[in-house]
Amino acid sequence: MTKRIEFVLAATAFALSQGCVTTGVSAPRTLQGIEDRAKLPMPAAPTARDESAWPPGLQPGSALSSDDAASLAIWNNKQLQADLATIGVARADLIDAGLLRNPRLDMLMPVGSKPFELLLNYPIEVFWQRRRRVVMATQAYEQLGTSLIQNGLNTVRDARLAHADLVLAKERLRIAKESLSLRSRIAELTDARLRAGDISELDAMAAKSERAAALEQLARLHEDVQVANERLRFAIGLARDGGAAILAVRADAVQITPPIPVSDLLDHAMGARADLKAAEIGINTAMNRAKWEHSRRFQLVSGQLSSKGIGTNGILTGPGLSLELPIFNRNQGLIARADADVEVAARQYQALKQRVAFEVQEARALLVQAHAGLEKLNQEVLPAFRRTADLAEQQYKNGDVAYLFVLEQSRGSIDAQLRLADAEAAVRRGIAQLERSVGSK
């Protein structure tokens, strides 16, 4: 009898000690994963502060490059910080999965001839279920941490796109001011010619109409700058700082490089995309959940230690076993659900691979298209307009044409500058999209 009591007590002590064992899993390297892929410095940990944090080397009022905007975004974007905070929830689930159920003590007091009785129950099914439960929770923890890396890259992409939009809006505004100045001079010259009787009133009205259109466009582009500025402030987490002050931005140099073969991009994306890695972990998580649910056919198996007063013989103590018989409920529903989740996770992984391939190929095609447009403008369109403007100015110096003719030829050059600004912005957007699609800078 003594040996049996010692065995039950030893098993209980072992179970209690196992409940205190840590999982041994470190926090997922989400921040480091974002930093490695984006090639940008990350803060030591996300904060819940309202004030903005500035990465090293940046300070308020600095002219922001695309990289600067991306750095500010991963330091200050509140949605990204909210996403990263969910790691704490997964960590709590992991801790809970490693905990053991408390032993249950039932005590019946002696009343009349009824003897004193003490019953200690401890669920022992946890010994074969806990390991699977911990593995499942660990993988879910790692899956979330890995998937959040893609959230960081999405934040970087959004900041780069917003930066490109503000650069474009400011450039279009600058060109619009030049266009208004040019059309104002044309309108003044046409007025002078109208007074001299050289042209009809219809010709003069056409020049005034163009000037009025340029004024309207200038006012609209001012609003475009304000909108683009607010979008960038939101993307980099500065929406509440500085009111509506226009951020200073500087355009990154645009270089036309030969396109990387799509096969190389796809290979890189399949190995680098964090959401794909998270989906792979998700399949293993679903499989371990299925194993855990299968192990729960016996949902209540308890070891018992019973002590009862027996007349003058004192208290007798002995071990026992309590078992829920799986006659009607053998956990069939949750087992079927877990098995179905495995298939769902596998199919979602295949669907995600297909989407990744589409995103990479689409982003590359758009970037190639933007490169081609920019190259054509630089090599053919802009030189032709510059040549035309130079010839018109030379003819004016020779006295062959009036100055109005020179101004009219300059309008084409201004329109070409607008097209150039749009083409450069398209390249910047294409690069941002492609980097996000392949999963790294």
ABEGO torsion letter per residue (X at the ends): XAAAAAAAAAAAAAAAAAAABBAGBBBBBAAAAAAAAAGBBBBABBBABABBBBBBGBBBGBBBBAAAAAAAAAAABAAAAAAAAAAAAAAAAAAAAABBBBBBBBBBBBBEABBBBBBBBBBAAAAAAAAAAAAAAAAAAAAAAAAAAAAAAAAAAAAAAAAAAAAAAAAAAAAAAAAAAAAAAAAAAAAAAAAAGABBAAAAAAAAAAAAAAAAAAAAAAAAAAAAAAAAAAAAGAAABGEABBBBBBBBBBBBBBBBBAAAAAAAAAAABAAAAAAAAAAAAAAAAAAAAAAAABABBBBBBBBBBBEAAEBBBBBBBBBBBBAABAGAAAAAAAAAAAAAAAAAAAAAAAAAAAAAAAAAAAAAAAAAAAAAAAAAAAAAAAAAAAAAAAAAAAGABBAAAAAAAAAAAAAAAAAAAAAAAAAAAAAAAAAAAAGBX
